[in-house]
């Protein structure tokens, strides 16, 4: 199983580079992503990126400044369509990146993400609060139908080499129908707790 899919985009990319620095400008009026295995489609409108990097070829390049903005994002599965209520904005200044509070939501489901990244020390601090249909996390299978709600809150502080993840994942009102056997399982409930490197 994989989140690899097909990505298409149109727009303009330009940049200037010398032996020590890079200036990059990107403008994408429309970007789309589709993954047939997980029945996911995504669209992004009016993506812009401005980025300046110095000490480009050193062991530790410096991200001097930058800004990524996406005006409209839509994530669609067979059960729901989530849309953003405000722009996605990621800003860079002196090796520190900050993601503004970002929310995708529908009437029943949501994804909320916020946090930042220290490029100098390679440390990330972020949190994710999400409520999504269980089918989003399961590859499509013609003979098995899975329903339910996955609700999770996860936070991370530290490097990705030594992850420090805390939170919990809940499965609510789960059910599974196996067409070939004509069998169904209902009232599936589950909870996974994450604390640093421990899963319970």
MIBA-440698 format. One record per residue: x, y, z of N, C-alpha, C in turn; residue number from 1; residue in one letter. Coordinates in steps of 0.1 Angstrom, whole numbers, plus 5000, padded with zeros to 4 digits. Atoms other than C-alpha are relative to their C-alpha. Example, Ala and Ser with C-alpha at 12.3 -4.5 7.8 and 13.67 -1.06 7.14 Angstrom:
BEGIN
[r [5009 4988 5000] [5123 4955 5078] [5009 5012 5000] 1 a]
[r [4991 4989 5000] [5137 4989 5071] [4992 5011 5008] 2 s]
***
This chain:
BEGIN
[r [5008 4988 5000] [5000 5000 5000] [5009 5012 5000] 1 x]
[r [4991 4989 5001] [5013 5034 4992] [4991 5012 4997] 2 x]
[r [5007 4987 5004] [5002 5071 4990] [5005 5006 4987] 3 x]
[r [4996 4995 5013] [5020 5074 4957] [4988 5000 4991] 4 x]
[r [5012 4999 5009] [4996 5086 4931] [5005 5008 4988] 5 x]
[r [4997 4992 5012] [4994 5108 4900] [4998 5014 5003] 6 x]
[r [5000 4985 4998] [5002 5145 4903] [5001 5008 4987] 7 x]
[r [4999 4991 5012] [4996 5171 4876] [4999 5014 5005] 8 x]
[r [5000 4986 4997] [5002 5208 4877] [5003 5009 4988] 9 x]
[r [4997 4990 5010] [5004 5239 4855] [5004 5013 5007] 10 x]
[r [4995 4988 4994] [5023 5271 4862] [5013 5004 4995] 11 x]
[r [4987 4995 5004] [5056 5289 4861] [5010 4998 5012] 12 x]
[r [4989 5001 4991] [5089 5282 4879] [5012 5008 4995] 13 x]
[r [4988 4992 5004] [5118 5307 4878] [5010 5001 5012] 14 x]
[r [4990 4999 4989] [5150 5311 4898] [5013 5006 4995] 15 x]
[r [4986 4995 5003] [5185 5326 4900] [5009 4993 5010] 16 x]
[r [4991 5007 4991] [5215 5308 4914] [5015 5004 4997] 17 x]
[r [4986 4999 5002] [5252 5314 4919] [5007 4989 5008] 18 x]
[r [4993 5010 4993] [5279 5295 4937] [4996 4999 5015] 19 x]
[r [5003 5000 4986] [5265 5303 4971] [4985 5001 5004] 20 x]
[r [5014 4997 4997] [5228 5311 4969] [4990 4996 4989] 21 x]
[r [5010 5003 5009] [5195 5303 4953] [4987 5008 5003] 22 x]
[r [5013 4993 4999] [5164 5324 4947] [4990 4993 4991] 23 x]
[r [5010 5008 5008] [5133 5305 4936] [4986 5006 5001] 24 x]
[r [5014 4995 5000] [5098 5317 4926] [4992 4990 4992] 25 x]
[r [5008 5010 5006] [5070 5294 4918] [4985 5004 5001] 26 x]
[r [5014 4996 5001] [5034 5300 4907] [4992 4989 4993] 27 x]
[r [5008 5011 5005] [5009 5271 4902] [4985 5003 5001] 28 x]
[r [5015 4997 4999] [4973 5281 4893] [4992 4988 5004] 29 x]
[r [5008 5012 4998] [4962 5245 4895] [5009 4988 5002] 30 x]
[r [4993 5012 4997] [4976 5213 4911] [4990 4989 5004] 31 x]
[r [5009 5010 4996] [4958 5180 4914] [5008 4987 5003] 32 x]
[r [4994 5013 4995] [4966 5146 4930] [4989 4990 5000] 33 x]
[r [5010 5011 4999] [4948 5113 4926] [5007 4987 5004] 34 x]
[r [4994 5013 4996] [4954 5079 4942] [4988 4990 4999] 35 x]
[r [5011 5009 5002] [4931 5052 4929] [5000 4989 5011] 36 x]
[r [4999 5011 4990] [4944 5026 4955] [4992 5004 5012] 37 x]
[r [5007 4996 4987] [4930 5047 4984] [4988 5009 4997] 38 x]
[r [5012 4992 5004] [4902 5065 4964] [5001 5014 5005] 39 x]
[r [4998 4986 4995] [4916 5099 4972] [5003 5009 4988] 40 x]
[r [4997 4989 5010] [4916 5131 4950] [5003 5013 5008] 41 x]
[r [4997 4987 4994] [4931 5165 4959] [5002 5010 4990] 42 x]
[r [4998 4989 5009] [4931 5198 4942] [5005 5012 5008] 43 x]
[r [4995 4987 4994] [4951 5230 4951] [5000 5011 4989] 44 x]
[r [5001 4988 5009] [4945 5264 4935] [5009 5011 5005] 45 x]
[r [4992 4988 4998] [4968 5294 4933] [5011 4998 5011] 46 x]
[r [4989 5002 4992] [4999 5280 4949] [5012 5009 4996] 47 x]
[r [4989 4991 5003] [5028 5305 4952] [5011 4997 5010] 48 x]
[r [4989 5003 4992] [5063 5300 4966] [5011 5010 4997] 49 x]
[r [4988 4992 5001] [5091 5325 4972] [5011 4995 5010] 50 x]
[r [4990 5006 4992] [5124 5311 4986] [5014 5005 4997] 51 x]
[r [4986 4996 5001] [5159 5323 4993] [5009 4991 5009] 52 x]
[r [4991 5009 4992] [5187 5299 5004] [5014 5005 4997] 53 x]
[r [4986 4996 5001] [5223 5309 5011] [5009 4988 5005] 54 x]
[r [4991 5011 4997] [5254 5287 5017] [4995 4987 4994] 55 x]
[r [5008 5010 5007] [5238 5265 4991] [5007 4986 5000] 56 x]
[r [4993 5013 5001] [5265 5238 4988] [5008 4997 5012] 57 x]
[r [4993 5003 4987] [5277 5238 5024] [4993 4988 5006] 58 x]
[r [5007 5011 4993] [5269 5210 5048] [4987 5005 5007] 59 x]
[r [5011 4995 4993] [5244 5233 5064] [4995 5013 4993] 60 x]
[r [5006 4989 5007] [5225 5255 5039] [4991 5008 5009] 61 x]
[r [5008 4991 4991] [5207 5285 5054] [4987 5004 4992] 62 x]
[r [5013 4996 5006] [5170 5291 5046] [4997 5014 5005] 63 x]
[r [5001 4986 4996] [5170 5329 5048] [4986 5005 5001] 64 x]
[r [5013 4996 5000] [5135 5336 5039] [4992 4993 4990] 65 x]
[r [5008 5007 5010] [5105 5322 5021] [4985 5001 5004] 66 x]
[r [5015 5000 4997] [5067 5320 5019] [4993 4991 4990] 67 x]
[r [5009 5009 5008] [5044 5292 5006] [4986 5003 5004] 68 x]
[r [5015 4997 4998] [5007 5300 5001] [4992 4992 4991] 69 x]
[r [5009 5007 5009] [4979 5279 4988] [4986 5005 5004] 70 x]
[r [5013 4994 4997] [4945 5296 4985] [4988 4990 5002] 71 x]
[r [5012 5009 4999] [4921 5267 4979] [5005 4986 4999] 72 x]
[r [4997 5014 4999] [4925 5231 4989] [4988 4992 5001] 73 x]
[r [5012 5009 4999] [4900 5203 4984] [5005 4986 5000] 74 x]
[r [4997 5014 4998] [4904 5167 4996] [4987 4992 4999] 75 x]
[r [5013 5007 5003] [4878 5142 4983] [5003 4985 5001] 76 x]
[r [5001 5014 5001] [4871 5106 4990] [4986 4996 4997] 77 x]
[r [5014 5004 5003] [4840 5085 4984] [4990 5004 5010] 78 x]
[r [5009 4997 4989] [4825 5095 5017] [4999 5015 5003] 79 x]
[r [5000 4986 4996] [4834 5132 5021] [5008 5008 4991] 80 x]
[r [4992 4989 5007] [4848 5164 5006] [5004 5010 5010] 81 x]
[r [4996 4990 4991] [4869 5186 5028] [5006 5012 4993] 82 x]
[r [4995 4988 5006] [4877 5222 5020] [5006 5009 5011] 83 x]
[r [4993 4991 4990] [4900 5248 5037] [4991 5012 5002] 84 x]
[r [5007 4987 4997] [4884 5278 5054] [5009 5012 5000] 85 x]
[r [4990 4990 5002] [4916 5298 5052] [5012 4995 4993] 86 x]
[r [4989 5004 5008] [4947 5298 5031] [5011 4992 5009] 87 x]
[r [4988 5007 4994] [4976 5274 5039] [5012 5009 4998] 88 x]
[r [4988 4991 5001] [5006 5296 5047] [5011 4995 5008] 89 x]
[r [4988 5004 4993] [5041 5285 5056] [5011 5010 4997] 90 x]
[r [4990 4989 5002] [5067 5312 5062] [5013 4995 5006] 91 x]
[r [4986 5003 4997] [5105 5309 5065] [5007 5013 5004] 92 x]
[r [4992 4989 4996] [5128 5333 5083] [5012 4995 5009] 93 x]
[r [4988 5004 4992] [5164 5326 5095] [4999 4986 5004] 94 x]
[r [5000 5015 4998] [5161 5288 5092] [4988 4995 5008] 95 x]
[r [5012 5005 4992] [5128 5287 5111] [4987 5001 4991] 96 x]
[r [5012 5000 5008] [5096 5277 5093] [4988 4998 5009] 97 x]
[r [5012 5001 4992] [5061 5282 5107] [4988 4998 4991] 98 x]
[r [5012 5003 5007] [5029 5267 5095] [4988 5007 5007] 99 x]
[r [5011 4994 4993] [4999 5289 5103] [4989 4989 5002] 100 x]
[r [5011 5010 4997] [4969 5271 5118] [4992 4997 4988] 101 x]
[r [5006 5004 5012] [4954 5252 5090] [4989 4990 5002] 102 x]
[r [5011 5009 4998] [4920 5235 5088] [4993 4997 4987] 103 x]
[r [5008 5006 5011] [4903 5213 5062] [4987 4994 5007] 104 x]
[r [5011 5005 4993] [4867 5205 5071] [4988 4998 4991] 105 x]
[r [5013 5002 5007] [4833 5192 5059] [4990 5000 5012] 106 x]
[r [5010 4999 4989] [4801 5190 5079] [5003 4990 5011] 107 x]
[r [4998 5010 4991] [4812 5158 5096] [5014 4997 5004] 108 x]
[r [4986 5004 4998] [4850 5155 5093] [5009 5012 4999] 109 x]
[r [4990 4988 5000] [4881 5177 5097] [5014 4995 5001] 110 x]
[r [4985 5002 4997] [4919 5178 5096] [5005 5014 5004] 111 x]
[r [4994 4988 4995] [4937 5205 5116] [5015 4998 5003] 112 x]
[r [4985 5002 4999] [4975 5210 5114] [5006 5013 5004] 113 x]
[r [4992 4988 4997] [4998 5235 5130] [5014 4996 5005] 114 x]
[r [4987 5004 4995] [5035 5236 5138] [5011 5008 4993] 115 x]
[r [4988 4993 5006] [5070 5246 5126] [5011 4990 4999] 116 x]
[r [4988 5008 5002] [5104 5233 5116] [5012 5009 5001] 117 x]
[r [4987 4994 4998] [5139 5244 5127] [5010 4993 4990] 118 x]
[r [4991 5006 5010] [5161 5238 5096] [5014 4999 5005] 119 x]
[r [4987 5001 4995] [5193 5245 5115] [5002 4988 5009] 120 x]
[r [4999 5011 4991] [5187 5220 5142] [4993 4987 4996] 121 x]
[r [5008 5011 5006] [5165 5198 5121] [4990 4994 5010] 122 x]
[r [5010 5003 4990] [5138 5198 5148] [4986 5005 4995] 123 x]
[r [5014 4997 5003] [5100 5197 5142] [4992 5001 5012] 124 x]
[r [5010 4999 4990] [5072 5207 5164] [4986 5002 4993] 125 x]
[r [5012 4999 5007] [5037 5200 5151] [4989 4992 5007] 126 x]
[r [5012 5008 4994] [5002 5187 5161] [4990 4999 4989] 127 x]
[r [5010 5003 5010] [4975 5171 5140] [4988 4995 5008] 128 x]
[r [5013 5004 4994] [4938 5168 5151] [4991 4997 4988] 129 x]
[r [5007 5004 5012] [4918 5148 5127] [4988 4991 5003] 130 x]
[r [5012 5010 4999] [4884 5130 5123] [4997 4997 4985] 131 x]
[r [5002 5003 5014] [4881 5111 5090] [4993 4986 4999] 132 x]
[r [5006 5013 5002] [4862 5081 5076] [5011 4989 4999] 133 x]
[r [4990 5011 5000] [4881 5048 5081] [5004 4996 4986] 134 x]
[r [4997 5005 5013] [4879 5040 5044] [5012 5008 4994] 135 x]
[r [4989 4992 5006] [4905 5068 5037] [5013 4993 5003] 136 x]
[r [4987 5006 4996] [4932 5047 5055] [5002 4986 4994] 137 x]
[r [5000 5014 5004] [4924 5014 5038] [5000 4999 4984] 138 x]
[r [5001 5001 5014] [4932 5005 5002] [4987 4994 4995] 139 x]
[r [5013 5005 5005] [4902 4998 4980] [5001 4985 4997] 140 x]
[r [5001 5015 5003] [4891 4962 4978] [4985 4998 4997] 141 x]
[r [5013 5002 5005] [4861 4952 4958] [4992 4990 5008] 142 x]
[r [5007 5010 4993] [4852 4923 4981] [4999 5003 5015] 143 x]
[r [5000 4996 4986] [4857 4941 5015] [4996 5014 5001] 144 x]
[r [5004 4986 4998] [4838 4972 5026] [5002 5003 5014] 145 x]
[r [4997 4996 4986] [4851 4990 5057] [4994 5014 5002] 146 x]
[r [5005 4987 4997] [4833 5018 5074] [5003 5003 5015] 147 x]
[r [4997 4996 4987] [4837 5037 5106] [5007 5014 5000] 148 x]
[r [4993 4987 4998] [4854 5069 5120] [5013 4998 5007] 149 x]
[r [4987 5000 4994] [4890 5073 5128] [5003 5015 5005] 150 x]
[r [4998 4987 4993] [4896 5102 5153] [5014 4999 5007] 151 x]
[r [4987 5001 4993] [4932 5110 5163] [5005 5014 5002] 152 x]
[r [4993 4988 4996] [4952 5137 5180] [5015 4996 5002] 153 x]
[r [4986 5004 4999] [4990 5135 5175] [5008 5012 5001] 154 x]
[r [4991 4989 4999] [5018 5158 5185] [5014 4994 4999] 155 x]
[r [4986 5005 5001] [5056 5156 5178] [5009 5012 5003] 156 x]
[r [4990 4990 4997] [5085 5176 5192] [5014 4993 5000] 157 x]
[r [4987 5006 5000] [5121 5168 5183] [5004 4997 4985] 158 x]
[r [4996 5004 5013] [5140 5154 5153] [4993 4988 4995] 159 x]
[r [5006 5012 5005] [5127 5127 5130] [5009 4988 5002] 160 x]
[r [4992 5011 4997] [5157 5106 5137] [4997 4994 5014] 161 x]
[r [5004 5005 4986] [5146 5104 5174] [4986 5005 5003] 162 x]
[r [5013 4995 4999] [5109 5108 5172] [4994 5000 5014] 163 x]
[r [5006 4999 4987] [5089 5120 5202] [4985 5003 4997] 164 x]
[r [5014 4999 5004] [5053 5113 5192] [4991 4997 5012] 165 x]
[r [5010 5002 4989] [5024 5116 5217] [4986 5002 4994] 166 x]
[r [5014 4998 5004] [4987 5112 5212] [4992 4987 5000] 167 x]
[r [5008 5012 5001] [4960 5086 5205] [4991 5000 4988] 168 x]
[r [5008 5003 5012] [4940 5071 5177] [4988 4992 5004] 169 x]
[r [5012 5007 4996] [4904 5060 5181] [4993 4996 4988] 170 x]
[r [5009 5005 5011] [4883 5038 5158] [4986 4999 5007] 171 x]
[r [5013 5000 4995] [4846 5044 5164] [4990 4995 4990] 172 x]
[r [5011 5005 5008] [4814 5027 5150] [5005 4993 4988] 173 x]
[r [4994 5008 5012] [4836 5004 5128] [4991 4988 4996] 174 x]
[r [5007 5011 5005] [4821 4978 5106] [5008 4995 4987] 175 x]
[r [4994 5006 5012] [4834 4954 5079] [4991 4990 4994] 176 x]
[r [5008 5010 5008] [4815 4935 5052] [5009 4993 4990] 177 x]
[r [4993 5008 5010] [4831 4907 5033] [4990 4994 4990] 178 x]
[r [5011 5004 5009] [4810 4902 5002] [5001 4986 4996] 179 x]
[r [4999 5013 5005] [4824 4869 4991] [4994 4990 5010] 180 x]
[r [5005 5009 4990] [4815 4853 5024] [4986 5004 5005] 181 x]
[r [5013 4996 4996] [4783 4873 5030] [5000 5003 5015] 182 x]
[r [4998 4998 4986] [4797 4880 5065] [5003 5015 5003] 183 x]
[r [4998 4986 4996] [4797 4913 5084] [5004 5000 5015] 184 x]
[r [4996 4998 4986] [4813 4925 5116] [4997 5014 5003] 185 x]
[r [5004 4987 4996] [4799 4955 5134] [5004 5004 5014] 186 x]
[r [4997 4995 4987] [4804 4976 5165] [5015 4998 5003] 187 x]
[r [4986 5001 4997] [4842 4976 5161] [5005 5013 5006] 188 x]
[r [4995 4989 4993] [4859 4999 5186] [5015 4997 5003] 189 x]
[r [4986 5003 4997] [4896 5004 5191] [5007 5013 5004] 190 x]
[r [4992 4989 4996] [4922 5027 5207] [5015 4997 5000] 191 x]
[r [4986 5002 5000] [4959 5031 5201] [5006 5013 5007] 192 x]
[r [4994 4989 4993] [4980 5053 5225] [5015 5001 4996] 193 x]
[r [4986 4998 5004] [5013 5068 5214] [5007 5009 5011] 194 x]
[r [4992 4992 4990] [5039 5080 5240] [5015 4998 4997] 195 x]
[r [4986 5000 5005] [5074 5088 5226] [5001 4988 4991] 196 x]
[r [4998 5011 5008] [5085 5055 5212] [4991 4988 5003] 197 x]
[r [5008 5011 4996] [5059 5033 5228] [4986 5001 4994] 198 x]
[r [5014 5001 5005] [5026 5021 5213] [4993 4990 5008] 199 x]
[r [5008 5009 4991] [4999 5006 5234] [4985 5000 4995] 200 x]
***
